Structures are given as structure tokens and as C-alpha cells.
């Protein structure tokens, strides 16, 4: 019985470890890029509006749109590369949880206008960026 469980476990576990490693590598790179870019942007702009996070989120949306458009167009690209770029890199780069936390902080201090602008701008421009990225790749 134990032999059956072990042999049934490894064929599915080993590919999962490979996927986990690919996502972890992409996420580490994406998170590092997010950190560096956010620090640079926030250091360049003097406002309480979370410009850096919004910019990173919109850029991340553009990137994921470009990547998915590229993968839809090119069947020769590997599923590992897709996993690395979309789930890993873009997942580590975009900052939705930070976005939500910053909105909460804006609401807690009573800055309802900034919170509304931040939410609406992130959603509208993020969706627009995904669409543009996807369409750019489709047109090439």
C-alpha cells in the first residue's frame, strides 16, 4: 500500500516542484523590480497620492496583456515561460494587496477623493493597459 502511494505521489509532485520554482523565481524578480521602481517613482513625486503603486499596477497590467497576447499568438513558446512571466514575474510585480491597503489608509484618514480617484484610475487604466498590450501583440 505504501509503495502505491509513494509511486503515485512522485509523478505529480516533481512537476509541481518545477512549477513552484519557476513561479518563485519570477516572483522574486518581479517583487524586486516593483520595490526598485516604486522607490524611484515615490522619491521623484511629492504627494500623498500613491502614484508609485498605481504606476506599477498599470505597467504590470500592460505587461501581462503583452505576455498573454504573445502566448496566444505564438504556440512555440513554452508553458514554463508563460508561468514564469505571468504568474511569477507579473504576480510578483503587481501590487494589488498594497493597492487595497493604501486605499484603506486613505479612507482611514478621511481622504475619500484620493481613494476614489486611486481606485477608479487603477481599474480603468489597468484594464485599458491590459487591452492595449494584448492588442499590440495581436497586431504584430
Residue pairs with C-beta under 8 A, 6 or more apart in sequence:
18 80
19 80
19 83
22 80
22 83
22 84
22 88
23 83
23 84
23 87
23 88
23 91
24 88
25 84
25 88
26 83
26 84
26 85
26 87
26 88
26 89
26 90
26 91
26 92
27 87
27 88
27 89
27 91
27 92
28 92
29 88
29 89
29 92
30 88
30 89
30 90
30 91
30 92
30 93
30 94
31 92
31 93
32 92
33 89
33 92
33 93
34 56
34 60
34 92
34 93
34 94
34 95
37 52
37 55
37 56
37 59
38 52
38 53
38 56
38 95
39 52
40 52
41 51
41 52
41 55
41 56
42 51
42 52
45 51
45 52
48 111
48 114
49 114
49 117
49 118
50 99
50 102
50 106
50 118
53 95
53 98
53 99
53 102
54 99
54 118
54 121
54 122
54 125
56 93
56 94
56 95
57 94
57 95
57 96
57 99
57 122
57 126
58 122
58 125
58 126
58 129
59 93
59 129
60 90
60 93
60 94
60 95
61 94
61 125
61 126
61 127
61 129
61 130
61 133
62 129
62 130
62 132
62 133
63 85
63 89
63 90
63 93
63 133
64 86
64 90
64 94
64 130
64 133
65 129
65 130
65 131
65 132
65 133
65 134
65 136
65 137
66 133
66 134
66 136
66 137
67 82
67 85
67 86
67 90
67 133
68 86
68 133
68 134
69 133
69 134
69 135
69 136
69 137
69 138
70 77
70 137
71 77
71 82
71 86
72 134
72 137
72 138
73 137
73 138
73 140
99 118
99 122
102 118
103 115
103 118
103 119
106 112
106 114
106 115
106 118
107 115
